[in-house]
């Protein structure tokens, strides 16, 4: 959620929603940036582009949710995700 007023302009923070789910997703993404080749490549690409580590990790969280939603929609397993481009 953005809160652009006064000194907070341009800086974003994550709040609202389900805190438990957000913390589980954070830890899953943190592990995925080290062991999942798709998420790891995306994370490294963002860091090389000059993004902050937290910003890159948040973007990876969103990408992981998108991948998981597509897996549920298509009713496929994670092994099928190896065909995704890096």
Residue, then its C-alpha position, 0 to 999 in steps of 0.5 A: x500500500x502506498x502512503x504518499x504524503x509528507x516525508x513518506x513520498x516515493x517510499x512504499x511499505x507492505x502492510x494490511x492483508x493477512x500477516x501470517x500468510x505474508x510471513x509464510x510467503x516471505x520465508x518461502x520466497x527467501x528460500x526460493x531465491x537460493x534454491x529455485x532456478x527461476x526465482x533465483x535468476x529473477x532475483x539476481x536480474x533485479x539486483x543487477x539492475x540496481x534494485x534494493x534487496x527488499x524490493x527485489x524480494x518483494x517482486x519475487x514474492x509476487x512472481x512466486x504467487x503468480x506461478x503458484x496461481x498458474x499451477x493451480x489453474x492448470x492443475x500441474x505440478x512444480x516439475x512442469x515449471x522447468x519449461x519456463x524461461x529464466 
